[in-house]
């Protein structure tokens, strides 16, 4: 509960679900993950729990974005996390996965 994430950060969930790209494929649907202020269970706060929405047809007060970028370290090197899109593991329909 009070332990850091894989990246050493704490308390990264709870404000709004993060609006995100599902799998790198161009489409109108977007995923939401990470929990929001109304989440009541640990499962809905997990980034593994996802909900899918139509980006152009739905509006919610509990979905937002997280701004992030690479970090330049004191020695001049760069720190960034690169991601490779994972294969689709759930259908393009609304629902928890």
MITIKOL-400290 format. One record per residue: residue in one letter; x negated, y negated, z of N, C-alpha, C in turn. Coordinates in steps of 0.02 Angstrom, whole numbers, padded with zeros to 5 digits, always signed. Each point is the difference from the previous one (the first is absolute). Example, Ala and Ser with C-alpha at 12.3 -4.5 7.8 and 13.67 -1.06 7.14 Angstrom:
! residues 2
a-00660+00284+00390+00045-00059+00000-00045-00060+00000
s+00018-00053-00036-00042-00059+00003+00039-00055+00037
//
This chain:
! residues 97
x-00041+00060+00000+00041-00060+00000-00043-00063+00000
x-00051-00003+00042-00044-00058+00002-00066+00014-00033
x-00002+00048-00045-00063+00015-00034-00003-00035-00068
x-00060-00011-00024-00007-00035-00065+00019+00045-00058
x+00013-00032-00057+00013+00037-00062-00065+00029-00026
x+00004+00034-00055-00059+00027-00034-00052-00055-00013
x+00023-00061-00014-00044-00056-00016-00020-00040+00062
x+00022+00021+00059-00019-00034+00062+00044-00059+00018
x+00057-00007-00032+00045-00055+00015+00057+00023+00045
x+00031-00047+00034+00056+00015+00045+00063-00037-00023
x+00058+00025+00021+00064-00036-00007+00013-00025-00071
x-00002+00044-00048+00009-00021-00069+00072+00007-00025
x+00046+00019+00042+00069+00008-00023+00047-00039+00046
x+00061-00007-00023+00051-00029+00043+00029-00066-00021
x-00031-00038-00044+00030-00064-00021+00051+00013-00055
x-00023+00019-00058+00044+00018-00056-00030+00061-00035
x+00044+00038-00033-00026+00053-00042-00042-00031-00055
x-00052+00033-00021-00042-00026-00054+00027+00023-00067
x+00012-00049-00043+00022+00013-00068-00061+00023-00039
x+00001+00057-00034-00060+00025-00033+00016+00038-00064
x-00051+00008-00040+00004+00039-00061+00003+00073+00020
x+00046+00037-00030+00008+00070+00019-00060+00043-00020
x-00020-00005-00062-00051+00045-00024-00041-00028-00058
x+00003-00064-00012-00038-00030-00054+00033+00002-00068
x+00059+00031-00005+00036+00004-00063+00047-00060-00005
x+00001-00033-00057+00043-00059-00008+00073+00022+00001
x+00039-00028+00046+00071+00014+00003+00032-00053+00044
x+00067+00001+00005+00035-00050+00040+00005+00018+00074
x-00016+00061+00017+00006+00021+00070-00064-00014+00039
x+00009-00016+00064-00056-00013+00045+00013+00038+00065
x-00054+00018+00033+00006+00033+00064-00005-00050+00056
x+00027+00018+00057-00007-00040+00061-00026+00048+00053
x-00051-00022+00038-00029+00044+00050-00029-00040+00058
x-00009+00033+00057-00035-00030+00056+00044-00025+00057
x+00064+00005-00005+00044-00022+00054+00014-00074+00000
x+00053-00020+00035+00019-00070+00006+00026-00013+00070
x+00018-00062+00015+00020-00020+00067+00059+00040+00027
x+00040+00031-00042+00057+00039+00022-00012+00075+00002
x-00061+00022-00015-00015+00071+00001+00005+00027+00071
x+00031+00057+00007+00012+00027+00067-00037+00066+00014
x-00033+00027-00050-00035+00063+00010-00072-00004-00027
x-00043+00042+00027-00069+00002-00024-00003+00021-00073
x+00047+00043-00021+00001+00023-00069+00010-00057-00049
x+00044-00048+00016+00012-00055-00047-00056-00052+00003
x-00042+00001+00052-00057-00046+00004-00061+00027-00037
x+00002+00063-00019-00056+00032-00034-00005-00021-00073
x-00061-00010-00025-00008-00016-00071+00016+00061-00044
x+00005+00059+00031+00018+00060-00038+00075+00001-00015
x+00039-00037+00039+00072-00004-00011+00014-00055-00051
x+00034+00017-00054+00012-00049-00053+00073-00003-00019
x+00021-00057-00021+00067-00011-00026-00009-00032-00068
x+00042+00016-00048-00007-00025-00068+00058-00046-00016
x-00016-00058-00030+00051-00049-00018-00010-00023-00072
x+00054-00021-00032-00003-00032-00065-00023-00072+00011
x-00057-00018-00026-00030-00066+00012+00043-00058-00024
x+00034+00009-00055+00037-00056-00029+00073-00004+00022
x+00025+00047+00040+00071-00001+00018+00014-00005+00074
x-00051+00006+00042+00013+00001+00072-00042-00053+00037
x+00030-00029+00051-00034-00049+00043+00010+00020+00072
x-00054-00002+00039+00005+00018+00070-00043-00046+00042
x+00022-00015+00060-00038-00044+00045-00056+00037+00035
x-00004+00066-00007-00050+00038+00035-00055+00029-00045
x-00006-00025-00062-00053+00022-00045-00044-00060-00016
x-00066+00009+00004-00047-00054-00014-00062+00027-00035
x-00052-00040-00002-00063+00021-00030-00057-00012+00049
x-00054+00035-00011-00061-00011+00040-00054-00024-00048
x-00027-00058+00014-00053-00027-00041-00067+00027+00024
x-00040+00024-00046-00065+00029+00018-00049-00011-00057
x-00063+00003+00017-00051-00008-00051-00066+00028+00025
x-00050+00004-00044-00065+00026+00021-00034-00047+00050
x-00043+00028+00041-00035-00038+00051-00074-00003-00019
x-00030-00058+00005-00072-00006-00011-00034+00001+00068
x-00046+00046+00010-00034+00009+00064-00058-00049+00006
x-00026-00008+00060-00054-00048+00014-00062+00014-00043
x-00012+00063-00016-00059+00016-00040+00011-00009-00075
x+00059-00026-00019+00015-00013-00070+00033+00058-00036
x+00003+00058+00032+00033+00057-00032+00076-00009+00005
x+00036+00040-00036+00072-00006-00004+00033+00062+00031
x+00057-00011+00030+00039+00055+00030+00069-00002-00031
x+00019+00053-00034+00067+00004-00030+00021+00072+00001
x+00065+00012+00004+00027+00067-00002+00031+00009-00069
x-00024+00049-00037+00027+00014-00066+00049+00057+00005
x+00054-00004-00037+00050+00052+00002+00012+00027-00070
x+00011+00065-00003+00019+00032-00063+00072+00020+00007
x+00043-00018-00049+00070+00018+00006+00009+00075+00010
x+00041+00018+00049+00014+00070+00013+00055+00024-00047
x+00002+00064-00015+00054+00026-00041+00067-00012+00035
x+00052-00011-00039+00066-00011+00029+00021+00061+00041
x+00020-00012+00062+00020+00055+00043+00073-00005+00021
x+00035-00050-00027+00071-00006+00017+00036-00031-00059
x+00065+00014-00007+00038-00025-00058+00010-00075+00003
x+00016-00030-00057+00014-00071-00004+00073-00014+00020
x+00018+00019+00059+00067-00014+00025-00006-00026+00071
x+00049-00037+00022-00003-00029+00067-00001+00056+00051
x-00040-00008+00051+00000+00049+00054-00065+00004+00036
x+00002+00025+00061-00061+00008+00040-00039+00059-00025
x-00065-00007-00001-00044+00054-00022-00056+00008+00050
//
